[in-house]
């Protein structure tokens, strides 16, 4: 087989099997054939010597080991030899005998060259020492002059010294040439050894490729259940979404990792920057198992991270596997089991808590329990959770308390999203209390919920459904549990806390401040929920704030509870005449209107007076001392309120051009009602109504006569003329004494129906005007 053929087979193994294989030798009970679990490995890593630097004996040992393992054939495989090209000089992949013979020959040549080199080196050293012994190599002495007769003897000595010098130079040259030759021979031997090793490795690669191919074919024949069984047997959790194609790819990768040399496995391990957890292993097999397990876990990490987003943060493969198994267990839990766990964490059970939400929470907690401590602290930092007070505790105590704090923080965020304003309530215990109480509201019947709604002081007149009542109660509940500072923020934001009110409240104790602010918020919510209700009751919301409107509504409710006697007492204090026939309805109506007017700001009250005609526009906004008095404005409005009632009782109040004139008539009428008949007759005579006093009228008729005369005196002339026309009396328009003359005729026409009643012989006089004149002159 050519080297190209061997390389091609190895390349096929790399392209076809390498991305997909992972099995171990069948003979050593590797990962492909049994459980991996969490191997208790020991031993230490050792560096692999590069092939080019290996000695002949080392290579011999490696070749024999590969033959024993089936990686190198004992003879050149015939199927490889059969592919030789006759025209080419192929590089044959040798068998065992050929490799050993080649190694023996190289070893004998090396030994002979080494012995020859040692002999030459020793001989040269000895020769140099003998020759140098005849020459004084020490400190040069002072030359002595030649003696007589010794010149001929000195010449041969000089020749010998020169010859010795040239011999030494030749020896050094020969040694340099020998060293160069030896270096060349060593390089040639190294090349030969490398060629032999490469050939052996090519044969080993071809054998390995064939074995990998066979294993791949075996894997392809496995069923899905067998693949899953193998996957779980190595200690990995069941994954229902793991498809056959992926399982085949994983097992093929494991097969390859199990077959390649340990140094190559180490290279892949280091390339992924993986560290061996255990510093020592019992043997190489344990080390291999451990490394393959780590590589396989790293291979699955991306898929696991899709299921567990923080898988890489967990770090340890076994911890990730445990979390995946725990996830599967959580997915199998029913609602009762999930609720039991939720309650065991001292969390309030919410009515609308969903099953998936509890599952997600439990999975998150399982992640926190296996995160490295550094990552767990980072998680707390991101959530703003302090943990400085835990640093002195042991790791287990720290972990448990950090997980508890993270759990509460997660729930606080969820409760915040559900409208419980957890951040503002502050304390987790307070939020838990709020959630628990609201869950109790949700469990109430409709009738119980109505009662709770009424107890909270919310308006009953509102047409609101169950969900609306629950939301209103939830809002009130949160206000009750909020700190005072948070209530102040809400009141300011809603305009419920004017500066003067806030200054007054600030002087009160904390508990009273909280109660006052809570009441303001409660009233504001009630008004906004029931705006139409307040408008129907005549409460001008456009001029009043929510608190003022709510307080005004409460005052109107009190009026509804007052008795007739209480209403008359109030009416008497207004300086209005206490009429005998006052009813409770008209008094309550008057008091309610006065109550509403009293709540208006001054500007709004002036506008109301102008609107109803109590003031002219130019009078309304006069400043200084001439500005209208608040009490006077209320009195004017009350007079206008009473006019329709007085008009209905026979007092032509609406015909008056001034409400105060109508009041004068009513006041005088009330006084007359309290007089006796004798006092009334005396009053008639004093008023010039002698005929009325002498006619013999009763008390009621007398009062009516007095009231009519007073009304005619106060009516505008236009209204007085209408009365004269209605009785077909003569007109006195344009005369200076028009009012007096008109009243005379009206009295005569109204209270003296016949001339006989008047005591006038009209028939004998024959002239009506003369008769009226005689009447007045004779009976004034």
Protein Blocks (a to p, Z undefined) as FASTA:
>chain_A
ZZklmmmmmmmmmmmmmmmgccddfklopaklmcfkjaddeddddddddfklpcfklmmm
mmmmmmmnopacfbdcfklmmmpcfkbccdddddfklmmmmmmmmmmmmmmmmmmmmmmm
mmmmmmmmmmmmmpcfbdcdddddddehilmmmmmmmmmmmmmmmmmmmmmmmmmmmmmm
mmmmmmmmmmmmmmmmmmmmmmmmmmmmmmmmmmmmmmmmpcfklmmmmmmmnopacdfk
lcfklmmmmmmmmmmmmmmcfklmmmmmmmnopacfblbdfblmlmmmmmmmmmmmmmmm
mmmmmmmmmlmmnopamlmmmmmmmmmmmmmpcfklmmmmmmmnopacdfklcfklmmmm
mmmmmmmmmgcfklmmmmmmmnopafklmmmpcfklmmmmmmmmmmmmmmmmmmmmnono
mmlnopaklmmmmmmmmmmmmmpcfklmmmmmmmnopafkbccdfklmmmmmmmmmmmmm
pcfklmmmmmmmnopacfklmmmmmmpcfklmmmmmmmmmmmmmmmmmmmmmmmmnopaf
klpcfklmmmmmmmmmmmmmpcfklmmmmmmmnopacdfkbcfklmmmmmmmmmmmmmpc
fklmmmmmmmnopacfklmmcghjllccfklmmmmmmmmmmmmmmmmnopafklpcbfkl
mmmmmmmmmmmmmpcfklmmmmmmmnopamlmmnopafklmmmmmmmmmmmmmpcfklmm
mmmmmnopacfehiaklmmmmmmmmmmmmmmmbfklnopafklnopaklmmmmmmmmmZZ
